[in-house]
Amino acid sequence: MAEEQTELEERIIIKDQHTKEIDLVNRDPKHINEDVVKVDFEDVIAEPVGTYSFDGVWKTSYTTFTISKYWCYRLLSAILGIPLAVVWGFLFALISFCHIWAVVPCIKSYLIEIQCVSRIYSLCIHTFCDPLFEALSKICSNIRVALRKEF
């Protein structure tokens, strides 16, 4: 009975990964687009002191900018949102697939092969170079350097 309950919980957990509830209020919980798309009217259009348009023009421009930005975004996301979601989903699936089935196995294979090569290289260095450099160090060990100041 305990095994059946555990298996059922595992199925629920696996299903919840793909059908989890999304937050319709906070749509950027990781703050990915925090500094990119926060563009307000004041960030784009500003009138310096002494160069003011009519108050009505300023208010209408603000309203027009804000509403057109809002509705253009909604219209573009309605038209292109789902097709681009498919494209991005496919692209990230392709990247994940390549990483899982090609990149990581290649890296692991390379690391296995390079470990063998590094042992052979290390053996060759220790066999041929160590005695040579040890002999050179003994030859040069009697060299003395003296510095004198001459006026």
C-alpha positions in Angstrom: 0.0 0.0 0.0 2.9 2.4 0.9 4.6 1.6 -2.5 1.4 2.5 -4.4 1.0 5.7 -2.5 4.7 6.7 -3.2 4.3 5.8 -6.9 1.1 7.9 -7.1 2.9 10.9 -5.5 5.8 10.5 -8.0 3.3 10.6 -10.9 1.7 13.7 -9.5 5.0 15.4 -9.0 6.1 14.6 -12.6 2.8 15.8 -13.9 3.0 19.1 -12.0 6.3 20.0 -13.7 4.5 20.5 -17.0 1.1 21.7 -15.8 2.0 24.0 -12.9 -0.1 27.0 -12.1 1.3 30.3 -13.4 1.1 33.6 -11.6 -1.0 36.0 -13.7 -0.1 38.9 -11.4 3.7 38.7 -11.2 4.7 37.7 -14.7 8.4 38.4 -14.2 9.2 36.7 -10.8 12.9 36.4 -11.6 13.1 40.1 -12.8 14.6 39.2 -16.2 13.2 42.3 -17.9 13.5 44.6 -14.9 15.7 47.2 -16.6 15.0 46.6 -20.3 11.4 47.4 -21.0 10.5 49.9 -18.3 10.1 52.8 -20.6 7.7 55.5 -19.6 6.6 58.7 -21.3 9.0 60.8 -19.2 11.9 58.5 -20.3 11.3 59.3 -23.9 9.8 62.7 -24.2 10.7 65.6 -21.9 10.4 69.3 -22.3 13.1 71.4 -20.7 12.2 74.5 -18.7 11.2 77.4 -20.9 10.1 75.1 -23.8 6.6 73.9 -22.9 3.8 73.0 -25.2 0.2 73.6 -24.4 -1.0 71.7 -21.3 -3.7 70.0 -23.4 -1.1 68.8 -25.9 1.2 67.5 -23.2 -1.7 65.6 -21.5 -3.0 64.2 -24.8 0.6 63.2 -25.9 1.1 61.4 -22.6 -2.2 59.5 -22.9 -1.6 58.7 -26.6 1.9 57.4 -25.9 0.8 55.3 -22.9 -2.3 53.8 -24.5 -0.6 53.1 -27.9 2.3 51.4 -26.2 0.0 49.3 -24.1 -2.3 48.2 -27.0 0.5 47.8 -29.5 2.2 45.4 -27.1 -1.0 43.5 -26.5 -1.7 43.3 -30.2 1.8 42.1 -31.1 1.8 39.6 -28.2 -1.6 38.3 -29.4 -0.4 37.9 -32.9 3.2 36.8 -32.4 3.2 35.5 -28.9 2.2 31.9 -29.5 4.2 31.4 -32.7 7.3 32.9 -31.0 6.7 30.7 -27.9 6.7 27.7 -30.3 10.0 28.9 -31.9 11.7 29.6 -28.6 10.4 26.3 -27.1 11.8 24.5 -30.1 15.1 26.4 -29.9 15.6 25.7 -26.2 14.6 22.1 -26.7 17.2 21.8 -29.5 19.8 23.4 -27.3 19.0 21.1 -24.4 19.0 18.1 -26.7 22.4 19.0 -28.2 23.8 19.7 -24.7 22.5 16.4 -23.2 23.2 14.1 -26.2 26.3 15.7 -27.8 28.2 18.2 -25.8 28.3 16.5 -22.4 29.2 13.1 -23.8 31.9 14.7 -26.0 33.4 16.4 -23.0 33.3 13.3 -20.9 34.9 11.3 -23.7 37.6 14.0 -24.1 38.3 14.0 -20.4 38.7 10.2 -20.3 41.0 10.3 -23.3 43.0 13.3 -22.1 43.5 11.6 -18.7 45.3 8.7 -20.5 47.3 11.1 -22.6 48.3 13.2 -19.6 49.6 10.1 -17.8 51.7 9.2 -20.9 53.0 12.8 -21.2 53.8 12.9 -17.5 55.6 9.6 -17.7 57.7 10.9 -20.7 58.5 14.2 -18.9 59.6 12.4 -15.7 61.6 9.8 -17.7 63.5 12.1 -20.1 63.4 15.7 -18.8 63.8 15.2 -15.0 67.2 13.5 -15.3 68.3 16.2 -17.9 67.3 19.1 -15.7 68.7 17.5 -12.6 72.1 17.1 -14.3 72.0 20.7 -15.6 71.1 21.9 -12.1 74.1 20.0 -10.6 76.4 21.5 -13.3 75.1 25.0 -12.6 75.1 24.7 -8.9 78.7 25.8 -8.5 78.2 29.0 -10.4 78.6 32.0 -8.0 77.5 35.5 -8.9 79.2 38.4 -7.1 78.1 42.0 -7.6 80.6 44.8 -7.0 80.2 48.6 -7.3 83.0 50.3 -9.1 83.3 54.0 -9.1 
